[in-house]
Amino acid sequence: MKEYIAETGGRYTYSDDIVNLQELALGMTALFSECSAFIISGCLSEGGGITPGYVWLGGKVRYFEGAESVALPYYIYEHNNHESVVYANEVNKRGRTCYLCSGTNTVPTVVDAVTGQVPTFIEITADYAPRLIDKFFGRYALLLNTPSSRQRVQKDVQFAGEVVIDKAIKSSKEVAVQNAEGRTAKVKIKDGGEVTLGAYLNELLTAEIIMGTDGSFSFMKGASELAKVDSTGFSCSTIKTTQASISALYLYQTHITNSTDNTDQGSVNINYTGYNQGISRFRNFNIYDGKRCSVPLFSVEGQTRTTTVSGTFKVSSTGACAVIQNNTNGKTEVALTAYLDWRDKDNATIASVGFISNTTHDFTLRNTLGNFVFTPNGYVVIDGELKLKDKDIYSIFVTQTTYTGGMGGKVDKVNGKQLSTEDFTTVYKQKLDSISGSSLDGGGTGFVTAKDVSDALKLKLSANENLRDVADKAVARTNIDVYSKGEGNGRYLQISNKLLELVNLTADEINNLTHEQANALKASKQQAVRDNIDAEKKGTGDLKLAKASNLADLTDKALSRKNISVYSVAEIDAMMGQKLDTGGAYTGAIFTETHKQKLEGIKTGNFAYIDNQGVSQSQTEGYVLVSDVVKELKKFAPRLLDGYNSSDKDAVAANIGVYTKTVADGKFASVEQLFQDYITHLVKSGKTTAQAQQTLRDKLDVLSKTDVSGTYLTKDGKLSDLNIPNADAKKLACRNIGAAYADDYQTKLIDTGWIQMNNSGIATDTRALFIRQIGNIVSIQGIVNTAKRDGGNMGGVVAVIPNQIQPPRYGLRCTHADFNDDHKFNRGAWFKIFGGSRTINIYESGYYNVSTEINFTYFV
């Protein structure tokens, strides 16, 4: 750096001295070389204007003269120009470059004459203007009080002491806390929008809590999920606790208790609902011995409503030790059944005691293996009648007294005569012979038994059950075209939810959405609902002014007055206090201080010239005389070429290397014409319009609309715009895309899968018998026991076809036999399904209690 020195005795001034002074000034501005534009001093918004000041703009320090009566935002922009000075031989050349600035209310767009670029600018708004404190000092240091709303630090910051933050901490990546041992806690947001809180050891993830966009919480150990909380509840693989409370259920030590129901009916219910909290599947309840026994000691089978005890069943009571109750029928109904069964290891009944028949009120004691042995201490007392094979013994045996008395009153039979009018005559016999049997399914005029009527009534709905005994409620709802409660809740709005169904997001809707996208989707749903009900968004009314308040609800009245350029009453009173009243008002023109300052600022200027002493004078800003302007204009051609004819203008254009408007319009394409002028040019050259358009398309290497529409398919057409004239063309198109031609293939057949056959009553067992329908083919396969039937050995029912399977149109029969060397043991049975019937009937003689395979296959 060179420093200017002037000693006494006179010193010549050289251009190098000026350069050194300029370098000194430029060196000072080098401090700001890496900073964007800002205000160094001044340039304050006062009294509706901008005060003068210095700015750093376009890489230069510039002086702004200020402005009056401006509207915000206001833009101070760079304004550069070159000044000419007279060189030797009275030649004017550039002598200096003026780095100035000006102001405007719009963003500058005109290219600067010196830089050749759009000027840089400083924006001044009501809330902010870039200044030295934040653009220079704020670039290299954190400020205690910055005019900016935010400061940005480019590199890491480390604080040796405690950091106290009055507001929130925001991070675009993560927030971490780390100790000296390398243990770190991090909070961050993943790409999918999930928020995670993780524990790390030397940057290795050890545990993590993930908060999903659907509101779920996942507790992770490394990559393994330990537990999860979502809309379905809390789930985990293992729970270890000394006690737990779940609603009314309390678990502790080895106890399960209903601890909150303050009634004598408080209960603990097991398997009240089944699969997925519904009633579509049955559930069992098993208790084992703690040593992994193969058969549970206590088992409750939900589907068959059977309770099984494998072991000794002990009942301790001072009263009734066991109660057998029929929950369906009363004591006056013949359908009442309640009994005990003794069965062997193959589940075959060997003895029964109780009310077995559903047609009588008889109490039955049955032993199919042996005899009955009564060993009383005394005698056996029978209160009532004693029958042998359903006959009173008094009707079989007679006492001596009865016999003697009867024989004493006998009469001899006389041929051709009846004994009395009560005798069993031939007419009575003929009446009995004419009584014939019939069936409910087959019809006819004969009589049916009570068992036939009872079996038929079992397939009917009971009025007192109110449709509770419908076999398949889902199929029944489909047949009568109604919705279930669950379907109705999912299809219609509920009054209690206040339209929440319209705006809530499902898991499928927010799947793969970010948090912002999910919020935007919900906001769009809310806006659609508000549009339909003609409502405004909550909080919108708070942002509006009420007419009745007459602007009294303005939050900032001073700022409001400033925005509409009015004074307050106090400001008017203060200004009017210094004015004369109307009686002493001055009626002439008022010469204000502003006028005085403007007049003082008007100075005489001049163009660059050489004075009488031959010294070159630089241009001075200010007003100039008309004579000076005329003299200066004589040196240059008028900028607007006033007075020039077309030939002169063509010559000027040729001299400066530009096209005139006429030449340019004929030579270059116009943007607003959209290539039409090129087509017109080709048409004038002798081409047709179609040929001109084709030439233009060839130049641009594009297809015409006809080429595109005739060659390519549209997305919204979904292949409907394919040219497929016949079936062969359709088959070829399907083969090309690897698809099946519909007419060549059979539609998908219905397949019910293997379904267990239904029991006809509590005496049947179809656990190993299954049925399946594929299309119009039905197959029944499995095993039944010939003893497990509902009815006798000649026509008893062993199984029932479920309602979702169609019954055969015509009768079916399959026969099974047992072969033995001793033909007297050769026995068999045949199973029959009558046409249109759903029951499988068994007919056998001596083929009792045999588990045999049966199968039917039929068309429907």
Backbone hydrogen bonds, N-H to C=O, Kabsch-Sander energy under -0.5 kcal/mol:
donor,donor_aa,acceptor,acceptor_aa,energy
10,G,7,E,-0.5
14,Y,12,Y,-0.5
17,D,14,Y,-0.8
18,I,14,Y,-1.2
19,V,15,S,-2.3
20,N,16,D,-2.4
21,L,17,D,-2.0
22,Q,18,I,-2.4
23,E,19,V,-2.7
24,L,20,N,-2.0
25,A,21,L,-2.0
26,L,22,Q,-2.9
27,G,23,E,-2.4
28,M,24,L,-1.2
29,T,25,A,-1.4
30,A,26,L,-0.8
31,L,28,M,-1.2
32,F,29,T,-1.9
33,S,30,A,-1.3
35,C,32,F,-2.0
38,F,56,W,-1.7
39,I,130,P,-2.5
40,I,54,Y,-2.1
41,S,54,Y,-1.8
43,C,52,P,-1.4
46,E,44,L,-0.9
46,E,49,G,-2.0
49,G,46,E,-2.5
50,I,67,A,-2.7
51,T,44,L,-2.4
53,G,64,F,-2.1
54,Y,41,S,-1.0
55,V,62,R,-2.6
56,W,38,F,-3.2
57,L,55,V,-0.7
57,L,60,K,-2.7
60,K,57,L,-1.0
62,R,55,V,-2.9
62,R,60,K,-0.5
64,F,53,G,-3.6
65,E,63,Y,-0.5
67,A,50,I,-2.8
70,V,48,G,-2.6
74,Y,124,I,-2.5
75,Y,104,T,-3.1
76,I,74,Y,-0.5
76,I,122,I,-2.4
77,Y,75,Y,-0.6
77,Y,102,S,-2.3
78,E,120,T,-1.9
79,H,100,L,-2.6
81,N,98,C,-1.7
83,E,96,R,-2.9
85,V,93,K,-3.3
87,Y,85,V,-0.6
87,Y,91,V,-4.6
90,E,87,Y,-0.9
91,V,87,Y,-0.6
91,V,88,A,-0.8
92,N,90,E,-0.5
93,K,85,V,-2.7
93,K,91,V,-0.5
95,G,83,E,-3.7
96,R,83,E,-1.6
98,C,81,N,-3.3
99,Y,97,T,-0.6
100,L,79,H,-1.7
100,L,98,C,-1.0
102,S,77,Y,-2.5
104,T,75,Y,-2.0
112,D,117,Q,-3.1
116,G,112,D,-1.7
122,I,76,I,-2.4
124,I,74,Y,-3.1
124,I,122,I,-0.5
125,T,123,E,-0.6
125,T,128,Y,-2.8
132,L,39,I,-1.7
134,D,131,R,-0.7
135,K,131,R,-2.6
136,F,132,L,-1.9
137,F,132,L,-1.8
138,G,133,I,-0.8
139,R,136,F,-0.6
140,Y,136,F,-0.8
140,Y,137,F,-0.8
141,A,137,F,-1.5
154,Q,152,R,-0.5
164,V,162,E,-0.5
165,I,163,V,-0.5
170,K,168,A,-0.5
175,V,187,V,-2.9
177,V,185,A,-2.6
179,N,183,R,-2.2
182,G,179,N,-1.5
184,T,200,Y,-2.7
185,A,177,V,-2.9
186,K,198,G,-2.6
187,V,175,V,-3.0
188,K,196,T,-1.9
189,I,173,K,-0.8
190,K,194,E,-3.0
193,G,190,K,-1.9
195,V,211,M,-2.6
196,T,188,K,-3.1
197,L,209,I,-2.6
198,G,186,K,-2.9
199,A,207,A,-3.5
200,Y,184,T,-3.4
201,L,204,L,-2.5
202,N,182,G,-2.7
204,L,201,L,-1.3
205,L,203,E,-0.6
206,T,199,A,-3.2
207,A,199,A,-1.5
208,E,220,M,-2.2
209,I,197,L,-2.5
210,I,218,S,-2.9
211,M,195,V,-3.9
211,M,209,I,-0.5
212,G,210,I,-0.7
212,G,216,S,-2.2
215,G,212,G,-1.6
217,F,229,V,-3.2
218,S,210,I,-2.7
219,F,227,A,-3.1
220,M,208,E,-3.8
220,M,218,S,-0.6
221,K,224,S,-3.0
224,S,221,K,-1.8
226,L,219,F,-3.1
226,L,224,S,-0.6
227,A,219,F,-1.4
228,K,235,S,-2.8
229,V,217,F,-3.3
230,D,233,G,-2.4
233,G,230,D,-1.6
235,S,228,K,-3.2
237,S,226,L,-1.0
241,T,239,I,-0.5
244,A,251,L,-2.4
246,I,249,L,-3.2
249,L,246,I,-2.8
250,Y,257,T,-3.3
251,L,244,A,-3.2
252,Y,255,H,-1.7
253,Q,242,T,-1.2
255,H,252,Y,-3.4
257,T,250,Y,-2.8
259,S,248,A,-2.2
259,S,257,T,-1.0
260,T,248,A,-0.6
262,N,260,T,-1.0
263,T,261,D,-1.6
266,G,263,T,-1.0
274,G,278,G,-3.7
277,Q,274,G,-1.4
278,G,275,Y,-1.8
285,F,300,V,-2.4
287,I,298,F,-2.6
297,L,287,I,-1.7
298,F,287,I,-1.8
299,S,308,T,-2.8
300,V,285,F,-3.0
301,E,299,S,-0.5
301,E,306,T,-3.7
302,G,300,V,-0.7
305,R,301,E,-0.9
306,T,301,E,-1.7
308,T,299,S,-3.6
310,S,297,L,-2.5
310,S,308,T,-0.5
311,G,309,V,-1.0
314,K,312,T,-0.7
317,S,315,V,-0.5
325,Q,323,V,-0.6
327,N,325,Q,-0.6
333,E,330,G,-1.6
336,L,333,E,-1.4
338,A,355,F,-2.1
340,L,353,V,-3.2
342,W,351,A,-3.5
343,R,341,D,-0.5
344,D,348,A,-2.1
347,N,344,D,-2.0
350,I,342,W,-3.8
351,A,342,W,-1.5
352,S,366,R,-2.2
353,V,340,L,-2.1
354,G,364,T,-2.5
355,F,338,A,-2.7
356,I,354,G,-1.2
364,T,354,G,-3.3
364,T,362,D,-0.6
366,R,352,S,-3.4
368,T,350,I,-2.8
369,L,350,I,-0.6
374,F,372,F,-0.5
375,T,373,V,-0.5
381,V,379,Y,-0.5
382,I,380,V,-0.5
383,D,381,V,-0.6
384,G,382,I,-0.8
388,L,391,K,-3.6
391,K,388,L,-0.8
393,I,386,L,-3.2
395,S,392,D,-1.6
396,I,392,D,-0.7
396,I,393,I,-0.6
397,F,393,I,-3.9
403,Y,399,T,-2.9
404,T,400,Q,-2.8
405,G,401,T,-2.6
406,G,402,T,-2.6
407,M,403,Y,-2.8
408,G,404,T,-1.6
409,G,405,G,-0.9
409,G,406,G,-0.6
410,K,407,M,-1.0
417,K,414,V,-2.0
423,D,420,S,-1.3
425,T,423,D,-1.0
429,K,425,T,-1.7
430,Q,426,T,-2.4
431,K,427,V,-2.0
432,L,428,Y,-2.2
433,D,429,K,-2.5
434,S,430,Q,-1.5
435,I,431,K,-0.6
435,I,432,L,-0.9
436,S,434,S,-0.6
438,S,447,F,-2.1
439,S,443,G,-1.1
443,G,439,S,-1.7
447,F,436,S,-2.5
453,V,449,T,-1.9
454,S,450,A,-2.7
455,D,451,K,-3.0
456,A,452,D,-2.1
457,L,453,V,-2.4
458,K,454,S,-1.5
459,L,455,D,-0.6
459,L,456,A,-1.0
460,K,457,L,-1.6
465,E,462,S,-1.0
466,N,463,A,-1.1
467,L,462,S,-0.6
468,R,465,E,-1.5
470,V,467,L,-1.3
476,A,472,D,-2.2
477,R,473,K,-2.6
478,T,474,A,-1.8
479,N,475,V,-2.3
480,I,476,A,-2.0
481,D,478,T,-0.6
482,V,477,R,-2.1
488,G,484,S,-2.8
489,N,485,K,-2.4
490,G,486,G,-1.7
491,R,487,E,-1.1
492,Y,488,G,-2.6
497,N,494,Q,-1.1
498,K,495,I,-1.2
499,L,494,Q,-0.6
500,L,497,N,-1.4
502,L,499,L,-1.4
503,V,499,L,-0.6
503,V,500,L,-0.9
504,N,500,L,-2.4
510,I,506,T,-1.7
511,N,507,A,-0.6
513,L,510,I,-2.0
518,A,514,T,-2.7
519,N,515,H,-2.4
520,A,516,E,-2.4
521,L,517,Q,-2.4
522,K,518,A,-2.3
523,A,519,N,-2.5
524,S,520,A,-2.2
525,K,521,L,-1.9
526,Q,522,K,-2.5
527,Q,523,A,-2.5
528,A,524,S,-2.2
529,V,525,K,-2.1
530,R,526,Q,-2.5
531,D,527,Q,-2.5
532,N,528,A,-1.9
533,I,529,V,-2.0
534,D,531,D,-0.6
535,A,530,R,-2.7
540,T,537,K,-2.3
543,L,539,G,-0.6
543,L,540,T,-1.2
544,K,541,G,-1.2
549,S,546,A,-0.8
550,N,546,A,-0.5
550,N,547,K,-1.3
551,L,546,A,-0.6
552,A,549,S,-1.4
554,L,551,L,-1.2
560,S,556,D,-2.1
561,R,557,K,-2.4
562,K,558,A,-1.9
563,N,559,L,-2.3
564,I,560,S,-1.7
565,S,562,K,-0.8
566,V,561,R,-2.4
572,I,568,S,-2.5
573,D,569,V,-2.8
574,A,570,A,-2.3
575,M,571,E,-2.3
576,M,572,I,-3.0
577,G,573,D,-1.3
578,Q,575,M,-1.2
579,K,576,M,-1.2
584,G,581,D,-1.0
585,A,582,T,-0.8
591,F,589,A,-0.6
592,T,590,I,-0.8
596,K,592,T,-1.9
597,Q,593,E,-2.6
598,K,594,T,-2.5
599,L,595,H,-2.4
600,E,596,K,-2.4
601,G,597,Q,-1.6
602,I,598,K,-0.8
602,I,599,L,-0.7
603,K,601,G,-0.6
605,G,623,Y,-3.6
606,N,620,T,-1.4
609,Y,617,Q,-1.5
611,D,609,Y,-0.5
611,D,615,V,-2.3
614,G,611,D,-2.0
617,Q,609,Y,-4.1
619,Q,84,S,-0.7
620,T,606,N,-2.4
623,Y,603,K,-2.7
629,V,625,L,-1.9
630,V,626,V,-2.8
631,K,627,S,-2.4
632,E,628,D,-2.2
633,L,629,V,-2.9
634,K,630,V,-1.4
635,K,632,E,-1.3
636,F,633,L,-1.1
641,L,638,P,-1.6
644,Y,641,L,-2.0
649,K,645,N,-2.4
650,D,646,S,-2.3
651,A,647,S,-2.2
652,V,648,D,-2.6
653,A,649,K,-2.6
654,A,650,D,-2.3
655,N,651,A,-2.1
656,I,652,V,-2.1
657,G,653,A,-0.7
658,V,653,A,-2.5
664,A,660,T,-3.0
665,D,661,K,-2.8
666,G,662,T,-1.5
667,K,663,V,-1.2
668,F,664,A,-2.9
673,Q,670,S,-0.7
674,L,670,S,-0.6
674,L,671,V,-1.3
675,F,670,S,-0.6
676,Q,673,Q,-1.4
679,I,675,F,-1.9
680,T,676,Q,-2.8
681,H,677,D,-2.0
682,L,678,Y,-2.0
683,V,679,I,-2.4
684,K,680,T,-2.4
685,S,681,H,-1.1
686,G,683,V,-1.5
687,K,682,L,-2.1
692,A,688,T,-2.8
693,Q,689,T,-2.6
694,Q,690,A,-2.3
695,T,691,Q,-2.5
696,L,692,A,-2.3
697,R,693,Q,-2.3
698,D,694,Q,-2.4
699,K,695,T,-2.0
700,L,696,L,-2.0
701,D,697,R,-1.2
702,V,697,R,-1.8
708,V,704,S,-2.4
709,S,705,K,-3.1
710,G,706,T,-2.3
711,T,707,D,-1.0
711,T,708,V,-0.5
712,Y,708,V,-3.0
717,G,714,T,-0.6
718,K,714,T,-0.6
718,K,715,K,-1.2
719,L,714,T,-0.5
720,S,717,G,-1.9
722,L,719,L,-1.3
724,I,722,L,-1.3
730,K,726,N,-1.9
731,K,727,A,-2.6
732,L,728,D,-2.3
733,A,729,A,-2.3
734,C,730,K,-2.4
735,R,731,K,-2.5
736,N,732,L,-2.0
737,I,733,A,-1.5
738,G,735,R,-0.7
739,A,734,C,-3.4
742,A,740,A,-0.5
744,D,741,Y,-1.5
745,Y,741,Y,-0.6
745,Y,742,A,-1.3
752,T,773,Q,-2.2
755,I,771,I,-3.1
757,M,769,L,-2.4
758,N,800,V,-2.4
764,T,761,G,-1.2
765,D,788,K,-0.5
769,L,766,T,-1.3
770,F,781,Q,-3.1
771,I,755,I,-2.8
772,R,779,S,-2.0
774,I,777,I,-2.5
775,G,750,I,-2.7
777,I,774,I,-1.9
778,V,858,Y,-2.9
779,S,772,R,-2.6
780,I,856,F,-3.4
781,Q,770,F,-2.3
782,G,854,I,-1.1
783,I,768,A,-1.8
784,V,852,T,-2.0
786,T,850,V,-2.3
788,K,785,N,-1.5
789,R,787,A,-1.4
790,D,797,V,-3.3
791,G,789,R,-0.8
795,G,793,N,-0.6
795,G,842,I,-3.1
796,G,792,G,-1.0
796,G,842,I,-0.9
797,V,790,D,-1.9
798,V,840,I,-2.7
799,A,840,I,-0.8
800,V,758,N,-2.6
801,I,838,R,-3.2
805,I,802,P,-1.4
809,R,859,F,-0.6
812,L,833,I,-2.6
814,C,831,F,-2.3
816,H,829,A,-3.3
818,D,827,R,-3.9
823,H,821,D,-0.8
825,F,822,D,-2.4
826,N,823,H,-1.0
827,R,818,D,-0.8
827,R,825,F,-0.7
829,A,816,H,-3.2
830,W,843,Y,-2.2
831,F,814,C,-3.1
832,K,841,N,-2.5
833,I,812,L,-2.2
834,F,832,K,-0.5
836,G,808,P,-3.2
837,S,834,F,-2.3
840,I,799,A,-2.5
841,N,832,K,-3.1
841,N,839,T,-0.6
842,I,796,G,-2.8
843,Y,830,W,-1.8
844,E,793,N,-2.1
845,S,828,G,-0.9
848,Y,846,G,-0.8
852,T,784,V,-2.5
852,T,850,V,-0.7
854,I,782,G,-2.2
856,F,780,I,-2.0
858,Y,778,V,-2.3
860,V,776,N,-2.3
